[in-house]
Amino acid sequence: MRAAVKNDLVPVADYLAAEEASQMRHEYLGGLVYAMAGETLVHNQIAQNLLLRIRQKIKGGPCRVFMSDVRVNFLLRSDEYYYYPDIVVTCDKRDTHPRFVRHPKLIIEVLSESTERVDKREKFLAYTTIPTLEEYALVGQSAREVIVFRRSNDWKPERTSSAKGRARLASLELTLSLATVYEGV
């Protein structure tokens, strides 16, 4: 469950300075700061499985993949946002900041009971405003399901949920079996 740390609007510079010193991660939504919930072993295993397959696919190319401790930064209606996605891929040479990505190509969130509603609605609406984002994927933790939203398909969902199903990440030209996604879970 996400809980506001402060009700007062926090300047971006203050958020960034506090985040550098904090042992807990916080997301920043137009001046409001929210503490992040901890991950489960299952959540972590799924994210690792995805990271490994993506890393293998993009190795040697211009793209880079990052996991949970790297933020995505963007503007939404002139407000600045910083989210910590579970996985983010950038192929953009402009992404040179050491702590966040501004030009993501792919963002993946692993769903949990405490984040599912936010990931499916709030983050979907926010992320899909990022001009460079080609795909947003949601990966179930309690149910074996991958939902991929693509800009090229007007952000309509493509679901993969059968045991022998294969989820396609067109932005990376990568197809993953659900068995691979959920290996070890």
N, C-alpha and C positions, 0 to 999 in steps of 0.2 A: 504494500500500500504506500502510495506517495503522500507525503505530508509536507505542507509548506513550512519552511524554516522561519520565514519572516513574512509578515503581511505588508510591510513597507517595501516600496520599490527600491531595488539595490542597483546602483550604477554598475555597468559592465566591468569597469576597471576594478571595483571593489570585489566583485564576484571572482574575477580571474586571479586576483591576489590571494583571496581566501582559499580558493581551490588549490593553489600551489602549496599551501601550508596544511591543508586538510588531509586526514587519513581516510575520510569518507567522501565518496563522489556525490556531486550535486549537479542537477540540471538547471539551466537558466532559461526562463521563458519570459522574455520581454520585461525583465525587472523583478520577476518572482523567482525564488530559489527553492528547489525541491530536493530533498535527500533521496538517494537511490537505495532501493532494497538490495539485500545480498542475494547471491545466486545459490541455487541448489546444485548438487552433484550432477543430476540429470541434465539440468540447464547447461552446465559447464561442458559436459560430455558432448552434447549435441553441437554446441558452438565450436568445440575443438574439431569435431568431425567435419563440419562445414569449412572451417578455416584451413584444415589440412588439404582438403580436396581443391579448394579455391587456390591455395598457395601453389599446389602442384600444377594447376592449369595455367596460372599467369607467370610462373617462374621464367625469367629471362626476357620478359616483355616490359612494356612501360608501366604496367599497372602495379599497385601495391595494395595489400590487404592488411587491415588492422582489426584488433579485437577490443572490446569493451572499455579500455582505458583511454581511447582516443575519441575526442568529441567531434561532432559535426556542427559547424557554425554557419548560420544563414540568417537572412533578414526575412521577416514576415510582416507585411504591412508596416514597414519602417521600424519594427521592433527587432532587437537582436535575440537569437535563440542559440543555445548550446545543448545538444542532446548527446548522450553516450549510447550509441547503438551497439548491439552485440557484435556485429561485423559490418565494416564499411570498406568498400573498394573504391579507390580513385586511380584514374589513368591520366589525370590532368597535371601538366608540368607546373601549373600555378600553385599547386598544393605543396608549399614548402615550409609551412609553420610546423614547429616541432611538437605541438600539442593538439592540433585540430585540423580537420579537413573541411574545405569550403566548396569543393567541386566533386562530390561523390558521384560515382556511376551506378553503384549498387549498394543498398542498405538492407541488412537482414536483422530481424528481431526474433528472438526465441521467446515464445509466449509463456507466461506463467499466470496463475490465478490473480496475482497482485498487479500485473502489468497488461494483461490481455486487452482490457477495455481501452486503455490509453494507447497501446500500440495499434489497435484496429481503427481507432477514430482520430484521436488528437494527433498522434505522430503521422498517421497516414495523410491527413489533411495538411499538416505542416511540411512533411518531407516532399510531397508531390508538387510543392511550389518551387523546389530547387531546380533551376533550369537544366543542370547537367545530369540529374538523376534519371536513369533509364528504367530501373527496376527497384521495387520494394517487395521484399519477401518476408512472410510471417511463417514461422516454423512452430508447430504445436509441441508442447511438452507433455501434456496429459493425454493427448490424442495424436496419433501418427498422421500428421497432415502438414502439407506445405502449400501455402497460398502465395502466388506470385502475381504482383500487379505490374503492368508494363505501360510506360508512356505511349509506346507505339500501338497499344490496344486501348487507348483512352482510360487507362488505369482500371480496366475491368479485371476481376479476379480470375485466376486460373488455378483450380484446386487439384491436388494430387493426394489421394488418401488410401488407395488400395495397397495391400501388402506388397504387391509386385510393381507398384507405380513408380514412375520416374518424373522428377521435377526438372523443368528446363529453366536455366538461367541464360536467356538469350544474350544478355549484355556481355557475357563472358564466353559464349558458345560452349556452355557446360551443362551436361545432363547428369543428374544425380539420382540413384535409386534410393527409395526410402530406406532400404536395408542399410545403405551406406550412411545416410543421415543419422539413423538411429542405432548404429553399431555400438555395442557395449551398453546399451540402455535396457 
